[in-house]
Amino acid sequence: MHCPFCRHPDSRVVDSRTTDDGAAIRRRRQCPHCSRRFTTLENASLMVIKRSGVTEPFSRDKVIAGVRKACQGRPVGEDALAQLGQRVEEAVRATGSAELSTHDVGLAILGPLRELDVVAYLRFASVYRAFDSLEDFEAAIAELRHPVPQPGGPEPAPRAVDAAESPAPATAGD
């Protein structure tokens, strides 16, 4: 690490700490040449491999921008989008992989977005999964109405029964 003051090519680490969110390491360094101190932040790089094969750094802002388009006109605030972006970043970093495909990032977005707003989820899923027919939308809506339990996962919550689906109440004369 070059000293930012005298450009000496070496420095020694005086103190190391993780940042409050645990995503980076803060190092306090001292130059052996000029004895001045400076701070560096070290972040683990997370790269995304796009469909074209180009690799670029993961961007939480890009995730939020994409989800914001799906949420357009929906009652979803900026705070909720920021929290979703943080959840997605935490999920992709938790994989432990240094490189992810855009497909993996999209999968990480779908779960939190479904919890946030089902209409925005359908909008995003229609682009992400490349829906090309009405049947694709119908299948996605049916999946939202009747979730299929995942093996080893929690049981789906019981859903409300529509008035049209409920059996007719029994009468005293039956």
C-alpha positions in Angstrom: 0.0 0.0 0.0 1.5 3.3 -1.1 1.5 6.2 1.4 -0.9 8.8 0.2 1.3 11.6 1.6 4.9 10.7 0.5 4.1 7.9 -2.0 6.5 5.5 -0.1 5.7 2.0 -1.5 5.2 0.4 1.9 3.2 0.8 5.1 2.5 -1.2 8.2 -0.9 -2.0 9.7 -1.4 -0.5 13.1 -5.0 -1.6 13.7 -7.7 -3.7 11.9 -11.4 -3.7 12.5 -14.5 -4.8 10.6 -17.0 -2.1 9.7 -20.4 -1.9 11.5 -22.1 -3.9 8.8 -19.3 -6.5 8.6 -19.0 -6.0 4.9 -15.5 -4.5 4.9 -12.3 -4.3 7.0 -11.0 -0.9 8.2 -7.2 -0.9 8.5 -5.3 1.9 10.2 -1.8 2.1 8.6 1.4 4.0 9.3 4.1 5.0 6.8 7.6 3.9 7.9 9.1 6.8 5.8 7.1 9.9 6.9 5.4 8.3 10.0 2.0 9.7 9.0 -1.1 7.5 9.5 -4.0 6.8 7.1 -7.0 4.5 6.9 -7.9 2.0 4.2 -11.1 0.0 3.6 -11.0 -3.4 2.1 -14.0 -4.9 0.5 -14.4 -8.4 -1.0 -15.2 -8.0 -4.6 -18.3 -9.7 -6.0 -18.4 -10.0 -9.7 -21.5 -10.6 -11.9 -21.1 -12.5 -15.2 -23.6 -11.1 -17.7 -25.3 -13.1 -20.5 -22.8 -11.6 -23.0 -19.9 -13.0 -20.9 -18.8 -9.6 -19.7 -17.9 -9.5 -16.0 -18.7 -6.5 -13.9 -18.8 -5.7 -10.1 -22.0 -6.4 -8.3 -24.1 -3.2 -7.8 -26.8 -2.9 -5.3 -27.9 0.3 -7.0 -28.5 -1.7 -10.2 -30.6 -4.2 -8.3 -32.7 -1.4 -6.8 -33.1 0.3 -10.2 -34.4 -2.9 -11.8 -36.8 -3.5 -8.9 -37.9 0.1 -8.9 -39.1 -0.3 -12.6 -41.2 -3.4 -11.5 -42.6 -1.4 -8.6 -43.6 1.7 -10.7 -47.1 2.8 -9.6 -47.1 0.4 -6.7 -47.2 1.5 -3.0 -43.5 0.7 -2.4 -41.3 3.3 -0.8 -37.6 4.0 -1.2 -36.8 2.5 2.2 -38.4 -0.8 1.2 -36.4 -0.8 -2.0 -33.1 -0.1 -0.1 -33.9 -2.9 2.4 -34.6 -5.3 -0.5 -31.3 -4.3 -2.2 -29.5 -5.0 1.1 -31.2 -8.4 1.5 -30.3 -9.4 -2.1 -26.7 -8.3 -1.6 -26.5 -10.3 1.7 -28.0 -13.3 0.0 -25.5 -13.3 -3.0 -22.5 -12.7 -0.7 -23.7 -15.5 1.6 -23.2 -17.9 -1.3 -19.5 -17.6 -0.8 -18.8 -17.3 -4.5 -16.7 -14.5 -5.9 -18.6 -14.7 -9.3 -22.3 -15.0 -9.9 -24.4 -15.1 -13.1 -27.1 -12.6 -13.7 -29.5 -15.5 -13.4 -28.3 -16.1 -9.8 -28.8 -12.5 -8.9 -32.3 -12.6 -10.4 -33.2 -15.6 -8.3 -32.0 -13.8 -5.2 -34.3 -10.9 -6.1 -37.5 -12.9 -6.7 -38.0 -14.1 -3.1 -37.7 -10.7 -1.3 -39.7 -9.0 -4.1 -42.5 -11.6 -3.8 -42.8 -10.7 -0.1 -42.7 -7.0 -0.8 -45.3 -6.7 -3.6 -46.9 -9.6 -5.6 -47.8 -7.3 -8.6 -44.2 -6.1 -8.8 -43.0 -9.7 -8.4 -45.2 -10.7 -11.4 -43.8 -7.8 -13.5 -40.2 -8.7 -12.6 -40.7 -12.4 -13.1 -42.4 -11.9 -16.5 -39.2 -10.2 -17.7 -36.7 -12.4 -15.8 -38.4 -15.7 -16.7 -39.2 -14.4 -20.3 -42.9 -15.0 -20.1 -44.2 -15.2 -23.7 -47.8 -16.4 -23.3 -50.8 -15.8 -21.2 -50.4 -19.3 -19.9 -47.0 -18.3 -18.3 -48.8 -15.5 -16.4 -51.6 -17.8 -15.4 -49.1 -20.4 -14.1 -47.3 -17.8 -12.1 -50.5 -16.5 -10.6 -51.6 -20.0 -9.7 -48.3 -20.5 -8.0 -48.9 -17.4 -6.0 -52.4 -18.5 -5.0 -51.5 -22.1 -4.3 -47.8 -22.3 -3.2 -46.2 -25.7 -3.6 -44.3 -26.7 -0.4 -40.6 -27.0 -0.9 -39.0 -30.3 0.3 -37.6 -29.6 3.7 -39.1 -26.1 3.8 -41.8 -24.7 5.9 -45.4 -25.6 5.1 -47.3 -22.8 3.2 -49.6 -20.7 5.2 -53.3 -21.6 4.9 -54.9 -19.3 2.3 -58.2 -17.5 2.7 -61.1 -19.2 0.9 -63.1 -17.0 -1.5 -66.8 -16.8 -1.0 -67.3 -18.5 -4.4 -65.2 -21.5 -3.2 -66.7 -21.9 0.2 -69.4 -24.5 0.6 -72.9 -23.4 1.2 -73.8 -23.1 4.9 -75.9 -26.0 6.2 -79.4 -25.0 7.1 -81.5 -26.5 9.9 -83.8 -28.3 7.5 -81.0 -30.2 5.7 
